[in-house]
Structure formats: structure tokens, C-alpha cells
Amino acid sequence: MKKMIMALMAGAFSLAASNAFAADKLTLQLKWVAQGQFGGYFVAKDKGFYEEEGLDVTIKPGGPDIAPEQVIAGGGADVIVDWMGGALVAREKGVPLTNIAQPFAKSGLELICPKDGPVKTEADFKGKTLGVWFFGNEYPFFAWMNKIGLKTEGGTDGVTVLKQSFDVQPLIQKQADCISVMTYNEYWQAIDAGFKAEDLVVFNYTKLGNDLLEDGLYALDTKLADPKFKENMVKFVRASMKGWKYAIENPEEAAEIVMDNGGQDENHQKRMMGEVAKLIGDGKLDMATYERTVKALLDQKIITKQPDGGYTTDVTTAALK
């Protein structure tokens, strides 16, 4: 009987110890499908960086019908990758999203036009059709048009907005005079489709000073109020930035890891990793870019008031010493 009691006690202590050291589960919702754009997170998981921090991270890919803001609001994720425009709009509508880190320091957004077409400069936009993504990706474009004084309802004195698919078909099929691309993705789709770099007019949002913050990490205020959750976000950000550092230093291996997690076309993923590397910063939010993002959204009335909160530096201060 005594031996049985001792065995039961030992088992109980063993179970308690196991539970004490069990990894905390977290779910990350991506903004788009599995690709090099999110290479740092896949690398962090594959290389065990999350595990080293005591985290068990599930990475959920996005897609055209998946809005990260809705996923996290519904409890389907603990942290999301999102563009700040979409996050601040959601915050104003009652989803208390807070930027906890900003891996992408620069925007990858561009507008490209065939050089033999009618658009050579911003002055040529009047009366033209421009392809734009929606689902929260339209905010930088509308802020840019507002900045240069162009209406977006069509007509000879404004631009016609084509709700663009997430590819370069509108340019190939001549449905638009210019289309939206990312430096690391659709731009290269255009090249692969037969366009040459020297035959394209490129309007780069960052170079024009029109860049709004992209691909930040966001969690809910309500969950960050819990010290345990906040500490897990510190661990998550620290491991994620370690993953990004590894991905930048080993782009081909990172691309292979992305492929193992559902990425398509290995050569495209390798090229994407090289381009994404040019956009990654130290993970900390740059306040000048944040303020420019907020001002652009306010000027266009995309948001109606100065955000109350919207970001915290506590997580990166603790994670990225």
C-alpha cells in the first residue's frame, strides 16, 4: 500500500513538473498565403526558436477571404501580421488591436505601368485606370491620391480605380494603365510574364514618401493586460526577430522552409526572400513612419480621429535589448 501511495505521489509530481514546463500555445495569423513574405516566422518555428522560448506556435496562412483583424477578434489567433491601415481602421471600429512590433521597416508597395503606355509621371494619372488591391491594402493608395489632389471616382480630372486581383493579369490584359505590385512578389510575376525592368515605369511608395507601415505584429489590448500573455508576446517577438535574422542570412534555406510549409515555386520563394530582406528592420516601431501613417489615414478620413493607443513599445523594449 505504501509503495502504491509513493508511486501515485511520484506520478503526480512528475505530471506537475511536466505541466510546469509545458510550452504555452500561441496562434499566429498571417496576412496572406505561406510565402517568403513571412519567412522569419516559419524559420523561427522550424529552427526551434519558439520552442527555446517555451512557446508552441501554430502559424495559420491567410488568403483572399481571410481578414486577420476578424480572425483575432473572433478568438482564432493570439497575434496577427497586418498592415497598420487595416489595424487602425479595425481599432476605430472596436477591435482593440495594438502594434507590438514592426519587423517590416519599409514598404514593399509599388505601382507599375508599361513605359510605352500613357503614364510616365504622377501628372499623367488623370483620366487613367489604376489597379488597386482592397481588403485593407487600398489605404496607402487612397492616401497617395489624396496627397496629390486626385479624386478616385473616375472622370477626366480623377482616376478610375480597378479593384485588382492579386496577380498581374489586369496589366497583361490591358484592363488598367497601371497596377499595384509588391517589390518581392507581383513585380517579379510581371517580369516572368515577359515585361522587362527597363520597359516599366515604377512608382515606389517608400521612395515617394507615401509608404504606410506594413506587416507589423498586432495583439489585442485586452489580452496584453494579462502579464503572462504579455510576457509570451515578448518571447514571441524575440524568437520571431531571431528567425528573421536567420532567414536574411540564409535566404535559400529559408525559402526551402517556406516551401515545406506550403509555399509555391521554390525559385520564386528564393527571390522573394532576397527582396523581403531589404525591407526588414530591427523590429522596433519607427515613430516618424507611424505618425506619417496616422496622418495619411486621417487626411483621407480613412480613420476619423487620432488613435488612442494603437501601439506599445513595451514588448520590443523587453524583447530586443
One Martini backbone bead per residue (centre of mass of N, CA, C, O) as a GRO file, in nm:
protein
  321
    1MET     BB    1   0.059   0.062  -0.021
    2LYS     BB    2   0.300   0.251   0.010
    3LYS     BB    3   0.405   0.214  -0.279
    4MET     BB    4   0.151   0.323  -0.418
    5ILE     BB    5   0.159   0.605  -0.298
    6MET     BB    6   0.440   0.678  -0.403
    7ALA     BB    7   0.372   0.642  -0.701
    8LEU     BB    8   0.146   0.853  -0.711
    9MET     BB    9   0.319   1.091  -0.619
   10ALA     BB   10   0.528   1.075  -0.845
   11GLY     BB   11   0.325   1.114  -1.071
   12ALA     BB   12   0.224   1.392  -0.980
   13PHE     BB   13   0.497   1.538  -0.990
   14SER     BB   14   0.552   1.477  -1.286
   15LEU     BB   15   0.301   1.621  -1.398
   16ALA     BB   16   0.360   1.898  -1.277
   17ALA     BB   17   0.632   1.937  -1.416
   18SER     BB   18   0.526   1.910  -1.702
   19ASN     BB   19   0.326   2.149  -1.686
   20ALA     BB   20   0.537   2.369  -1.606
   21PHE     BB   21   0.702   2.301  -1.899
   22ALA     BB   22   0.492   2.369  -2.082
   23ALA     BB   23   0.403   2.493  -2.365
   24ASP     BB   24   0.283   2.778  -2.497
   25LYS     BB   25   0.009   2.854  -2.679
   26LEU     BB   26   0.018   2.991  -3.018
   27THR     BB   27  -0.141   3.209  -3.266
   28LEU     BB   28  -0.064   3.283  -3.607
   29GLN     BB   29  -0.182   3.529  -3.837
   30LEU     BB   30  -0.170   3.574  -4.158
   31LYS     BB   31  -0.218   3.784  -4.443
   32TRP     BB   32  -0.116   3.541  -4.618
   33VAL     BB   33   0.022   3.321  -4.778
   34ALA     BB   34   0.267   3.100  -4.800
   35GLN     BB   35   0.571   3.296  -4.781
   36GLY     BB   36   0.854   3.496  -4.774
   37GLN     BB   37   0.708   3.727  -4.619
   38PHE     BB   38   0.714   3.492  -4.359
   39GLY     BB   39   0.993   3.353  -4.305
   40GLY     BB   40   1.070   3.413  -4.003
   41TYR     BB   41   0.845   3.231  -3.875
   42PHE     BB   42   0.915   2.960  -4.003
   43VAL     BB   43   1.204   2.954  -3.896
   44ALA     BB   44   1.145   2.975  -3.593
   45LYS     BB   45   0.998   2.704  -3.589
   46ASP     BB   46   1.203   2.511  -3.731
   47LYS     BB   47   1.457   2.601  -3.530
   48GLY     BB   48   1.330   2.639  -3.225
   49PHE     BB   49   1.284   2.935  -3.111
   50TYR     BB   50   1.013   2.901  -2.970
   51GLU     BB   51   1.081   2.660  -2.793
   52GLU     BB   52   1.309   2.807  -2.632
   53GLU     BB   53   1.064   3.004  -2.512
   54GLY     BB   54   0.806   2.815  -2.452
   55LEU     BB   55   0.668   2.774  -2.743
   56ASP     BB   56   0.357   2.689  -2.925
   57VAL     BB   57   0.340   2.751  -3.267
   58THR     BB   58   0.080   2.851  -3.481
   59ILE     BB   59   0.055   2.877  -3.840
   60LYS     BB   60  -0.171   3.080  -4.027
   61PRO     BB   61  -0.282   3.114  -4.322
   62GLY     BB   62  -0.393   3.308  -4.568
   63GLY     BB   63  -0.624   3.505  -4.780
   64PRO     BB   64  -0.875   3.654  -4.969
   65ASP     BB   65  -1.094   3.555  -4.718
   66ILE     BB   66  -0.884   3.671  -4.496
   67ALA     BB   67  -0.915   3.855  -4.190
   68PRO     BB   68  -0.717   3.911  -3.929
   69GLU     BB   69  -0.904   4.096  -3.758
   70GLN     BB   70  -1.136   3.883  -3.741
   71VAL     BB   71  -0.983   3.646  -3.621
   72ILE     BB   72  -0.894   3.783  -3.351
   73ALA     BB   73  -1.179   3.878  -3.263
   74GLY     BB   74  -1.278   3.558  -3.266
   75GLY     BB   75  -1.021   3.383  -3.138
   76GLY     BB   76  -0.816   3.259  -3.381
   77ALA     BB   77  -0.591   3.451  -3.244
   78ASP     BB   78  -0.309   3.619  -3.081
   79VAL     BB   79  -0.157   3.698  -3.353
   80ILE     BB   80  -0.081   3.938  -3.618
   81VAL     BB   81  -0.049   4.016  -3.956
   82ASP     BB   82  -0.036   4.371  -4.046
   83TRP     BB   83  -0.158   4.656  -4.158
   84MET     BB   84  -0.205   4.961  -4.019
   85GLY     BB   85  -0.459   5.053  -4.156
   86GLY     BB   86  -0.635   4.806  -4.081
   87ALA     BB   87  -0.585   4.820  -3.774
   88LEU     BB   88  -0.700   5.113  -3.722
   89VAL     BB   89  -0.978   5.063  -3.831
   90ALA     BB   90  -1.049   4.835  -3.636
   91ARG     BB   91  -1.009   4.999  -3.377
   92GLU     BB   92  -1.234   5.211  -3.438
   93LYS     BB   93  -1.451   4.957  -3.449
   94GLY     BB   94  -1.347   4.780  -3.166
   95VAL     BB   95  -1.063   4.652  -3.225
   96PRO     BB   96  -0.790   4.623  -2.991
   97LEU     BB   97  -0.536   4.695  -3.166
   98THR     BB   98  -0.174   4.632  -3.122
   99ASN     BB   99   0.139   4.731  -3.170
  100ILE     BB  100   0.436   4.523  -3.086
  101ALA     BB  101   0.571   4.514  -3.382
  102GLN     BB  102   0.821   4.601  -3.669
  103PRO     BB  103   0.974   4.428  -3.904
  104PHE     BB  104   0.876   4.628  -4.121
  105ALA     BB  105   1.036   4.927  -4.226
  106LYS     BB  106   0.933   4.887  -4.521
  107SER     BB  107   0.787   4.922  -4.818
  108GLY     BB  108   0.661   4.704  -5.102
  109LEU     BB  109   0.505   4.918  -5.259
  110GLU     BB  110   0.370   4.943  -5.600
  111LEU     BB  111   0.352   5.112  -5.919
  112ILE     BB  112   0.291   4.986  -6.249
  113CYS     BB  113   0.399   5.076  -6.590
  114PRO     BB  114   0.409   5.096  -6.911
  115LYS     BB  115   0.625   5.283  -7.103
  116ASP     BB  116   0.420   5.269  -7.365
  117GLY     BB  117   0.229   5.426  -7.209
  118PRO     BB  118   0.054   5.710  -7.062
  119VAL     BB  119   0.244   5.666  -6.801
  120LYS     BB  120   0.517   5.865  -6.635
  121THR     BB  121   0.361   6.040  -6.427
  122GLU     BB  122   0.151   6.173  -6.199
  123ALA     BB  123   0.021   6.371  -6.415
  124ASP     BB  124  -0.098   6.105  -6.583
  125PHE     BB  125  -0.345   5.994  -6.408
  126LYS     BB  126  -0.551   6.141  -6.542
  127GLY     BB  127  -0.807   5.932  -6.663
  128LYS     BB  128  -0.711   5.673  -6.533
  129THR     BB  129  -0.641   5.324  -6.471
  130LEU     BB  130  -0.610   5.177  -6.142
  131GLY     BB  131  -0.471   4.921  -5.966
  132VAL     BB  132  -0.633   4.782  -5.664
  133TRP     BB  133  -0.622   4.671  -5.356
  134PHE     BB  134  -0.795   4.535  -5.099
  135PHE     BB  135  -0.845   4.451  -4.773
  136GLY     BB  136  -0.656   4.716  -4.666
  137ASN     BB  137  -0.459   4.790  -4.926
  138GLU     BB  138  -0.586   5.081  -5.017
  139TYR     BB  139  -0.487   5.311  -4.825
  140PRO     BB  140  -0.222   5.414  -4.957
  141PHE     BB  141  -0.349   5.500  -5.224
  142PHE     BB  142  -0.561   5.707  -5.120
  143ALA     BB  143  -0.351   5.882  -4.976
  144TRP     BB  144  -0.196   5.958  -5.233
  145MET     BB  145  -0.424   6.090  -5.394
  146ASN     BB  146  -0.481   6.305  -5.181
  147LYS     BB  147  -0.198   6.438  -5.188
  148ILE     BB  148  -0.235   6.504  -5.521
  149GLY     BB  149  -0.552   6.574  -5.579
  150LEU     BB  150  -0.715   6.299  -5.645
  151LYS     BB  151  -0.979   6.153  -5.753
  152THR     BB  152  -1.169   5.813  -5.726
  153GLU     BB  153  -1.442   5.839  -5.942
  154GLY     BB  154  -1.332   5.939  -6.195
  155GLY     BB  155  -1.265   6.089  -6.477
  156THR     BB  156  -1.060   6.347  -6.605
  157ASP     BB  157  -0.977   6.454  -6.290
  158GLY     BB  158  -0.927   6.150  -6.229
  159VAL     BB  159  -0.958   5.818  -6.109
  160THR     BB  160  -0.981   5.481  -6.188
  161VAL     BB  161  -1.078   5.205  -5.994
  162LEU     BB  162  -0.940   4.884  -5.987
  163LYS     BB  163  -1.027   4.586  -5.863
  164GLN     BB  164  -0.770   4.391  -5.788
  165SER     BB  165  -0.603   4.127  -5.836
  166PHE     BB  166  -0.349   3.889  -5.710
  167ASP     BB  167  -0.210   4.003  -5.988
  168VAL     BB  168  -0.110   4.081  -6.348
  169GLN     BB  169  -0.357   4.068  -6.548
  170PRO     BB  170  -0.449   4.370  -6.590
  171LEU     BB  171  -0.191   4.429  -6.759
  172ILE     BB  172  -0.196   4.209  -6.975
  173GLN     BB  173  -0.518   4.286  -7.049
  174LYS     BB  174  -0.555   4.601  -7.035
  175GLN     BB  175  -0.741   4.709  -6.777
  176ALA     BB  176  -0.482   4.880  -6.697
  177ASP     BB  177  -0.231   5.123  -6.673
  178CYS     BB  178  -0.197   5.035  -6.369
  179ILE     BB  179  -0.040   4.848  -6.097
  180SER     BB  180  -0.018   4.658  -5.820
  181VAL     BB  181   0.282   4.587  -5.623
  182MET     BB  182   0.536   4.388  -5.500
  183THR     BB  183   0.873   4.367  -5.479
  184TYR     BB  184   0.851   4.037  -5.391
  185ASN     BB  185   0.624   3.957  -5.623
  186GLU     BB  186   0.451   4.089  -5.871
  187TYR     BB  187   0.687   4.210  -6.016
  188TRP     BB  188   0.801   3.921  -6.096
  189GLN     BB  189   0.554   3.836  -6.252
  190ALA     BB  190   0.593   4.044  -6.474
  191ILE     BB  191   0.866   3.945  -6.566
  192ASP     BB  192   0.772   3.648  -6.624
  193ALA     BB  193   0.551   3.765  -6.843
  194GLY     BB  194   0.773   3.976  -7.019
  195PHE     BB  195   0.864   4.204  -6.865
  196LYS     BB  196   1.084   4.470  -6.848
  197ALA     BB  197   1.239   4.681  -6.645
  198GLU     BB  198   1.291   4.905  -6.877
  199ASP     BB  199   0.955   4.890  -6.946
  200LEU     BB  200   0.909   5.033  -6.660
  201VAL     BB  201   0.706   5.221  -6.450
  202VAL     BB  202   0.802   5.322  -6.114
  203PHE     BB  203   0.611   5.350  -5.806
  204ASN     BB  204   0.755   5.408  -5.501
  205TYR     BB  205   0.637   5.461  -5.192
  206THR     BB  206   0.897   5.514  -5.033
  207LYS     BB  207   1.040   5.716  -5.233
  208LEU     BB  208   0.772   5.912  -5.217
  209GLY     BB  209   0.659   5.914  -4.912
  210ASN     BB  210   0.391   5.687  -4.907
  211ASP     BB  211   0.450   5.509  -4.675
  212LEU     BB  212   0.302   5.251  -4.500
  213LEU     BB  213   0.263   5.033  -4.263
  214GLU     BB  214   0.383   4.696  -4.269
  215ASP     BB  215   0.396   4.400  -4.125
  216GLY     BB  216   0.287   4.380  -3.840
  217LEU     BB  217   0.240   4.321  -3.494
  218TYR     BB  218  -0.075   4.203  -3.341
  219ALA     BB  219  -0.267   4.272  -3.050
  220LEU     BB  220  -0.468   4.271  -2.772
  221ASP     BB  221  -0.526   4.470  -2.513
  222THR     BB  222  -0.686   4.267  -2.333
  223LYS     BB  223  -0.441   4.058  -2.331
  224LEU     BB  224  -0.200   4.250  -2.243
  225ALA     BB  225  -0.308   4.279  -1.943
  226ASP     BB  226  -0.172   4.006  -1.926
  227PRO     BB  227   0.135   3.924  -1.813
  228LYS     BB  228   0.166   3.645  -1.947
  229PHE     BB  229   0.100   3.728  -2.235
  230LYS     BB  230   0.310   3.952  -2.262
  231GLU     BB  231   0.553   3.764  -2.221
  232ASN     BB  232   0.489   3.591  -2.473
  233MET     BB  233   0.531   3.827  -2.671
  234VAL     BB  234   0.824   3.869  -2.611
  235LYS     BB  235   0.912   3.586  -2.698
  236PHE     BB  236   0.796   3.596  -2.983
  237VAL     BB  237   0.958   3.839  -3.089
  238ARG     BB  238   1.240   3.734  -3.033
  239ALA     BB  239   1.214   3.477  -3.213
  240SER     BB  240   1.127   3.616  -3.477
  241MET     BB  241   1.384   3.795  -3.515
  242LYS     BB  242   1.569   3.552  -3.527
  243GLY     BB  243   1.436   3.438  -3.780
  244TRP     BB  244   1.495   3.680  -3.964
  245LYS     BB  245   1.800   3.674  -3.944
  246TYR     BB  246   1.833   3.391  -4.061
  247ALA     BB  247   1.684   3.439  -4.331
  248ILE     BB  248   1.875   3.663  -4.436
  249GLU     BB  249   2.142   3.479  -4.412
  250ASN     BB  250   1.940   3.220  -4.533
  251PRO     BB  251   1.746   3.228  -4.800
  252GLU     BB  252   1.739   2.938  -4.918
  253GLU     BB  253   1.656   2.790  -4.662
  254ALA     BB  254   1.404   2.958  -4.608
  255ALA     BB  255   1.259   2.877  -4.870
  256GLU     BB  256   1.243   2.576  -4.801
  257ILE     BB  257   1.070   2.614  -4.548
  258VAL     BB  258   0.833   2.742  -4.694
  259MET     BB  259   0.777   2.500  -4.876
  260ASP     BB  260   0.716   2.304  -4.630
  261ASN     BB  261   0.458   2.525  -4.564
  262GLY     BB  262   0.320   2.585  -4.877
  263GLY     BB  263   0.488   2.688  -5.084
  264GLN     BB  264   0.544   2.833  -5.415
  265ASP     BB  265   0.798   2.817  -5.595
  266GLU     BB  266   1.120   2.820  -5.519
  267ASN     BB  267   1.243   3.050  -5.689
  268HIS     BB  268   1.041   3.264  -5.589
  269GLN     BB  269   1.112   3.239  -5.286
  270LYS     BB  270   1.408   3.319  -5.308
  271ARG     BB  271   1.357   3.597  -5.429
  272MET     BB  272   1.174   3.699  -5.202
  273MET     BB  273   1.375   3.687  -4.971
  274GLY     BB  274   1.571   3.899  -5.092
  275GLU     BB  275   1.357   4.135  -5.090
  276VAL     BB  276   1.259   4.128  -4.794
  277ALA     BB  277   1.537   4.191  -4.661
  278LYS     BB  278   1.517   4.507  -4.743
  279LEU     BB  279   1.265   4.559  -4.518
  280ILE     BB  280   1.403   4.475  -4.266
  281GLY     BB  281   1.437   4.538  -3.932
  282ASP     BB  282   1.447   4.553  -3.568
  283GLY     BB  283   1.117   4.568  -3.476
  284LYS     BB  284   1.085   4.865  -3.437
  285LEU     BB  285   0.902   5.146  -3.402
  286ASP     BB  286   0.872   5.414  -3.615
  287MET     BB  287   0.746   5.721  -3.541
  288ALA     BB  288   0.751   5.873  -3.810
  289THR     BB  289   0.594   5.655  -3.969
  290TYR     BB  290   0.351   5.644  -3.788
  291GLU     BB  291   0.264   5.945  -3.818
  292ARG     BB  292   0.231   5.932  -4.126
  293THR     BB  293   0.015   5.715  -4.128
  294VAL     BB  294  -0.197   5.863  -3.959
  295LYS     BB  295  -0.219   6.120  -4.132
  296ALA     BB  296  -0.309   5.984  -4.394
  297LEU     BB  297  -0.571   5.860  -4.272
  298LEU     BB  298  -0.695   6.129  -4.179
  299ASP     BB  299  -0.694   6.293  -4.446
  300GLN     BB  300  -0.885   6.057  -4.584
  301LYS     BB  301  -1.086   5.941  -4.363
  302ILE     BB  302  -1.023   5.644  -4.270
  303ILE     BB  303  -0.988   5.797  -4.014
  304THR     BB  304  -1.139   6.024  -3.757
  305LYS     BB  305  -0.913   5.973  -3.528
  306GLN     BB  306  -0.692   5.974  -3.301
  307PRO     BB  307  -0.532   5.734  -3.168
  308ASP     BB  308  -0.589   5.534  -2.881
  309GLY     BB  309  -0.312   5.418  -2.920
  310GLY     BB  310  -0.191   5.124  -3.124
  311TYR     BB  311   0.071   5.108  -2.937
  312THR     BB  312   0.374   4.935  -2.815
  313THR     BB  313   0.710   4.925  -2.655
  314ASP     BB  314   0.734   4.703  -2.437
  315VAL     BB  315   0.803   4.447  -2.600
  316THR     BB  316   1.065   4.541  -2.751
  317THR     BB  317   1.220   4.636  -2.504
  318ALA     BB  318   1.232   4.339  -2.382
  319ALA     BB  319   1.321   4.168  -2.647
  320LEU     BB  320   1.538   4.406  -2.783
  321LYS     BB  321   1.838   4.446  -2.623
   0.00000   0.00000   0.00000
